[in-house]
Amino acid sequence: MTKDINLPPGLLISAPNSGSGKTTIMLGLLRALRNRNFSVQPFKSGPDYIDPAFHLAAASRPSYNLDTWAMPDVLMQKIAFSAEGANIILTEGSMGLFDGVAQKGASGYGSTAEIARFFNWPIILVLDIRGQAQSAAATALGFASFEKKLPFAGVILNHVSSERHERLTRIGMEQAGIEVLGALPRREDLKFPERHLGLIQAIEHPDLNKAIDEYACFITQNVNLDRIVELAQTNNFDNSSSLIFTTPPGQHVALAHDKAFSFTYPHLVSFWREQGAKISYFSPLANEPPEKDADVVWLPGGYPELYAGKLASADKCFSAIRNHAKTRPVHGECGGYMVLGKSLIDKSGCAHDMLGLLGLVTSFEKRKFHLGYRKATSVYNTKLFGRNTSWRGHEFHYSQILSQPDDVLFSVVDASDNAVQETGSVRGNVTGTFFHLIAEANL
């Protein structure tokens, strides 16, 4: 029996490029609408590990990633059903609106525009108008008309320097037939702190709730919230799929979670629970061991390179993980993979002993950017990854591998089918990869 689900009306916040102010505007809108007693469901377009935690803080609803390269249509629909019970959906785009990869993935090229088209969510374009006035309308018109069938709501002007600046920019927008939904005066004090992977993590912000409240007030004063709610559009999907989108790695997953380990895709944990798995959390930074009866210990990505010395002294936690690995699986992603290794070299060149469950040696001393989608096929039969199973994921880090002596876990290629050297490792019950799993590739 099929069930049509009418999703709440939605909008998508995008921009011509990264750094235009999407995230801070998104957070302000989430909290401002929540302050008006809206239940707002946030989503994030693309493979981002940091923004969803900020969305949760602003909206008090879990935020999930939607990804047209890594996810099939039925999986994106399944994730979107989490919006049931909300009044409105707001989705934050990634990079520029039309930016994606060269080759098509599970259902698309990974662009924000594909998300808007798939869900019929009108686009609000955030424009940083520093150094221009009427000319900003040409940019807005180009984005609004580049793909004729793409729903387009209007623009929010960011970094407005004066009343005259705003007036001249609005004249251009009126001439181009582009609706201005808000104009934000330049406020350098409202920026969120950043580091090498983007924003600092939500759990690291000294007073996140106050910061979001301040931005919500700023948005309320300068953006037409009533009009934004009016422009949201709805869609309905058939909820008939019986696919199991991800099998839990165990019926009890001990998941590391603290400032060093927090990059976990929310939809994976949600689906593990949906399949009946118990999720327990532990903090290596606090020297907390995982629960003894866990079937699998999972170390997600994060910033272990910033806390390498403290992690090296987590004797109780590390001892428990080593004992667990004697009989049961342990898996690490990105930062978690680095901690499974023999040693981690920090930015000052100091080597810190890690778990030693793999022979991996990584260095953050000389940073090298590794970024992009990954498709991985298992070449080794393990308790977590059967031979020849394929996954789609994403890699984003600055660390370099100095030694990777263990057996190869995956054959890995990027979005253009070029081989990637970061293949992951396996030794006994221990596995690790530099890419973060998003979805099985054969769905």
C-alpha positions in Angstrom: 0.0 0.0 0.0 1.4 3.4 -1.0 1.2 6.5 1.0 1.5 10.0 -0.5 3.4 12.3 1.9 2.8 16.0 1.4 6.0 17.6 2.5 5.8 21.0 4.2 6.4 24.0 1.9 10.1 24.6 1.3 12.8 27.1 0.2 16.4 26.7 -0.6 19.1 29.2 0.4 21.9 29.5 -2.2 24.5 31.9 -3.6 26.7 32.4 -6.6 29.8 31.2 -4.6 31.1 30.1 -1.3 31.7 32.8 1.3 28.6 34.9 0.4 27.0 34.4 3.9 24.7 31.5 3.3 25.3 29.8 6.6 24.8 32.8 8.9 21.7 33.8 7.0 20.4 30.3 7.2 20.9 30.1 10.9 19.3 33.5 11.4 16.3 32.5 9.3 15.9 29.2 11.2 15.9 30.9 14.6 13.8 33.9 13.4 11.0 31.6 12.1 11.3 29.4 15.2 10.8 32.5 17.3 7.5 33.0 15.4 6.4 29.5 16.5 7.2 27.8 13.2 8.5 24.3 13.3 11.3 24.5 10.7 13.0 21.5 9.2 16.5 22.2 8.0 18.5 20.3 5.4 21.9 20.8 3.9 22.7 20.2 0.2 25.9 18.3 -0.4 28.5 16.5 1.8 28.9 18.8 4.8 29.7 17.5 8.3 29.6 20.8 10.2 26.6 22.8 9.2 23.9 20.3 10.2 25.0 20.6 13.8 24.5 24.4 13.6 21.1 23.9 12.0 20.1 21.7 14.9 21.1 24.3 17.4 19.1 27.0 15.5 16.0 25.1 14.7 15.8 22.4 17.4 15.2 19.8 14.7 17.9 17.5 13.3 19.3 18.5 10.0 20.1 16.0 7.3 22.2 16.1 4.1 20.7 15.7 0.7 23.1 14.8 -2.1 22.3 14.2 -5.7 25.7 12.7 -6.6 25.9 10.2 -3.7 22.3 9.4 -3.1 19.6 7.8 -5.3 16.3 9.6 -5.6 14.5 7.2 -3.3 17.1 7.8 -0.5 16.7 11.6 -0.8 12.9 11.2 -0.6 13.3 9.0 2.5 15.5 11.6 4.2 13.0 14.4 3.2 10.2 12.5 5.0 11.9 13.5 8.3 10.2 16.9 7.7 6.8 15.5 8.6 5.3 17.6 11.4 7.2 20.7 10.4 5.6 23.9 9.1 8.3 24.8 6.6 11.5 23.5 5.2 14.7 25.5 4.7 17.6 24.0 2.9 21.1 25.4 2.8 23.0 25.0 -0.5 26.7 24.3 -0.9 29.3 26.2 -3.0 27.6 28.1 -5.9 24.1 27.2 -7.0 25.1 25.3 -10.2 28.5 23.9 -9.0 28.9 20.2 -9.1 31.2 17.5 -10.5 32.1 16.5 -14.0 30.5 13.0 -14.0 27.0 12.1 -12.9 26.7 10.1 -9.6 23.7 8.2 -8.2 21.2 10.6 -9.5 23.0 13.8 -10.5 26.1 15.9 -10.5 25.9 17.0 -6.9 24.7 20.6 -7.5 22.4 22.6 -5.2 20.3 23.4 -8.3 19.5 19.7 -8.7 18.1 19.6 -5.1 15.9 22.7 -5.8 14.6 21.1 -9.0 14.0 17.7 -7.5 12.0 19.0 -4.5 10.5 22.1 -6.3 11.9 24.4 -3.7 12.2 28.1 -4.8 15.7 29.5 -4.5 16.6 32.5 -2.4 19.9 33.8 -3.8 22.3 35.4 -1.2 24.3 38.2 -3.0 27.4 39.8 -1.5 27.1 43.2 -3.1 30.4 44.7 -1.8 31.9 46.8 -4.6 28.8 46.9 -6.8 25.3 48.3 -6.9 23.0 48.1 -10.0 25.4 45.5 -11.5 24.4 43.0 -8.9 21.1 42.7 -10.8 22.9 41.3 -13.8 24.3 38.5 -11.6 20.9 37.8 -10.1 19.2 37.8 -13.5 21.8 35.4 -14.9 21.2 32.9 -12.0 17.4 33.3 -12.3 17.3 32.7 -16.0 20.2 30.2 -16.5 17.9 27.3 -16.1 14.4 28.3 -17.1 12.4 25.7 -15.2 14.3 26.2 -11.9 12.0 27.9 -9.3 13.4 31.3 -8.2 12.1 33.3 -5.3 14.3 36.4 -5.1 17.5 37.7 -3.4 18.8 38.7 -0.1 21.4 41.4 -0.4 24.3 41.0 2.0 27.0 43.5 3.1 25.0 46.6 2.2 27.3 49.6 3.1 24.7 52.4 3.2 21.1 53.5 2.4 22.3 54.8 -0.9 24.0 51.5 -1.7 20.8 49.7 -1.0 18.7 52.1 -3.0 20.9 51.8 -6.1 21.0 48.0 -5.9 17.2 47.8 -5.5 16.9 50.0 -8.7 18.8 47.5 -10.6 16.8 44.6 -9.2 13.6 46.3 -10.0 14.7 46.8 -13.6 15.6 43.1 -13.9 12.4 41.9 -12.3 14.1 40.4 -9.3 12.4 40.5 -5.9 14.5 41.8 -3.0 13.5 39.8 0.1 16.0 41.5 2.4 19.0 43.8 2.7 21.6 43.2 5.4 23.8 46.0 6.5 27.5 45.2 6.8 28.1 43.6 10.3 31.6 42.2 10.7 30.9 41.3 14.3 28.3 38.7 13.4 30.8 36.3 11.7 31.1 32.8 13.0 34.7 31.6 13.7 36.4 29.4 11.1 39.3 27.0 10.8 40.9 24.9 8.1 37.7 22.8 7.3 35.3 25.7 7.5 33.3 26.8 10.5 34.4 25.7 13.9 32.2 22.9 15.2 28.9 23.8 16.9 30.0 22.1 20.2 33.1 24.3 20.2 31.4 27.7 20.0 31.6 29.5 23.3 28.0 30.8 23.3 26.3 29.5 20.2 22.8 30.1 21.3 23.4 33.8 22.0 25.2 34.2 18.6 22.3 32.6 16.8 19.8 34.8 18.7 21.7 37.9 17.7 21.7 36.9 14.1 18.0 36.0 14.2 17.3 39.5 15.5 19.4 41.0 12.7 17.5 38.9 10.1 14.1 39.9 11.6 14.9 43.6 11.3 16.2 43.4 7.7 14.4 40.5 5.9 10.7 40.2 4.9 10.0 37.0 6.8 6.3 37.0 5.9 7.1 37.1 2.2 9.6 34.3 2.6 6.9 32.1 4.1 4.5 33.0 1.3 7.1 32.0 -1.3 7.7 28.5 0.0 6.3 25.7 -2.2 5.2 22.2 -1.3 5.6 18.8 -3.0 4.4 15.3 -2.4 6.1 12.0 -2.7 5.1 8.3 -2.7 6.3 6.7 0.5 6.1 3.1 -0.9 9.8 2.2 -1.0 10.6 -0.8 1.2 14.4 -0.5 0.6 16.7 -0.8 3.6 19.1 2.1 2.9 21.8 1.0 5.3 22.3 -2.0 7.5 23.7 -1.1 10.9 27.3 -2.2 11.4 26.1 -3.9 14.6 23.1 -4.1 16.9 25.0 -1.9 19.4 27.3 0.7 18.0 29.6 2.6 20.3 30.1 5.9 18.6 32.9 8.3 19.6 31.6 11.9 20.1 33.4 15.0 21.3 35.4 17.9 19.9 37.8 15.5 18.2 35.1 13.2 16.8 31.9 14.6 15.5 31.7 14.3 11.7 28.9 11.7 11.3 26.2 11.9 8.7 22.9 12.3 10.6 21.0 10.1 8.2 23.2 7.1 8.8 22.8 7.2 12.5 19.1 7.8 12.1 18.8 4.8 9.8 20.8 2.6 12.1 18.4 3.4 14.9 15.4 2.8 12.5 16.8 -0.7 11.9 16.8 -1.4 15.7 20.4 -0.6 16.5 21.4 0.9 19.9 23.8 3.9 19.7 25.9 4.6 22.7 28.3 7.5 22.9 31.7 7.9 24.5 34.4 10.6 24.6 38.0 9.7 23.9 39.0 13.2 25.0 37.4 12.6 28.4 39.2 9.2 28.5 35.8 7.4 28.5 35.8 3.8 27.2 33.1 2.5 24.9 30.5 0.3 26.5 31.8 -3.2 26.9 28.9 -5.0 25.2 29.1 -3.0 22.0 29.2 -5.0 18.8 31.3 -2.4 17.0 33.3 0.7 17.9 33.0 3.5 15.4 35.4 6.5 15.4 34.1 9.2 13.1 36.0 12.1 11.6 36.7 15.4 13.3 39.8 17.3 14.5 42.0 14.7 16.3 45.1 16.6 14.9 44.2 19.5 17.3 44.0 17.2 20.3 46.6 14.6 19.5 48.5 15.0 22.8 45.4 14.6 24.9 44.2 11.6 22.9 47.6 10.0 23.3 47.1 10.1 27.1 43.6 8.6 27.0 44.8 5.3 28.4 41.5 3.9 29.7 39.7 4.6 26.4 42.5 3.3 24.2 43.0 0.2 26.2 39.2 -0.6 26.0 39.2 -0.1 22.2 42.3 -2.3 21.8 40.6 -5.1 23.8 37.4 -4.7 21.8 39.4 -5.1 18.5 40.7 -8.5 19.6 37.2 -10.1 18.9 34.9 -7.4 17.4 35.1 -4.8 14.7 36.5 -1.3 15.1 36.1 1.2 12.2 37.4 4.8 11.7 36.6 7.5 9.2 39.1 10.2 8.3 40.1 11.6 11.8 39.0 8.3 13.3 41.2 6.5 10.8 44.2 8.6 11.8 43.7 7.7 15.5 43.5 4.0 14.6 47.0 4.3 13.2 50.5 4.0 14.8 51.1 7.7 15.1 49.8 11.2 14.3 52.2 14.1 13.6 50.7 17.5 14.6 51.3 20.8 12.9 54.4 21.5 15.0 56.0 18.2 13.8 55.5 16.4 17.1 54.6 12.7 16.7 51.9 11.3 19.1 51.3 7.6 19.7 47.8 6.6 18.7 45.9 3.3 19.0 48.4 1.3 16.9 45.6 -1.0 15.7 46.8 -0.1 12.1 50.3 0.7 10.9 49.1 4.0 9.5 51.3 7.1 10.1 49.7 10.5 9.2 51.1 14.1 9.4 49.4 17.4 9.7 52.8 19.3 9.7 52.8 20.0 5.9 49.1 20.4 5.0 47.9 19.1 1.7 44.2 19.5 0.6 42.3 16.4 -0.1 38.7 17.1 -1.2 36.0 15.3 -3.3 33.5 12.6 -3.8 34.7 9.0 -3.6 33.3 5.7 -4.9 34.8 2.7 -3.1 34.6 -1.0 -3.8 35.7 -3.4 -1.1 38.6 -5.7 -2.1 38.8 -7.4 1.2 36.1 -9.4 3.0 35.6 -8.0 6.6 32.9 -8.2 9.2 31.7 -4.7 8.2 32.3 -4.7 4.4 31.8 -7.7 2.3 34.0 -8.2 -0.7 32.9 -6.3 -3.9 30.4 -4.1 -2.0 30.5 -0.5 -3.2 29.9 2.8 -1.4 29.7 6.4 -2.2 31.3 8.9 0.1 33.3 12.1 0.5 36.8 13.0 1.5 37.8 16.3 3.1 41.0 16.7 5.0 44.5 18.3 5.0 46.6 15.4 6.5 49.1 13.4 4.5 49.8 9.7 4.7 53.4 8.9 5.5 53.0 5.1 5.9 50.0 2.9 5.1 51.4 -0.7 5.4 48.3 -2.8 6.1 46.1 -4.6 3.6 44.1 -2.4 1.2 40.4 -2.2 2.2 38.9 -0.5 -0.8 39.6 0.3 -4.5 38.8 4.0 -4.5 38.1 6.4 -7.4 37.0 10.1 -7.4 34.0 11.5 -9.2 35.9 11.4 -12.5 36.8 7.8 -12.1 40.5 8.6 -11.3 42.2 6.2 -8.9 42.7 7.6 -5.4 45.7 6.6 -3.3 43.8 6.8 0.0 42.4 3.3 -0.2 41.7 2.6 3.5 43.3 -0.2 5.5 42.3 -3.4 7.2 44.1 -5.5 9.9 42.2 -8.2 11.6 38.9 -6.7 12.9 40.1 -3.1 12.4 39.2 -1.1 9.3 39.6 2.6 8.4 39.1 5.0 5.5 39.8 8.6 4.8 36.4 9.0 3.1 33.1 9.3 5.0 30.4 6.8 3.9 27.2 8.4 2.6 25.3 5.6 0.9 25.7 2.2 -0.7 26.4 2.6 -4.4 24.1 -0.2 -5.5 20.8 1.3 -4.2 
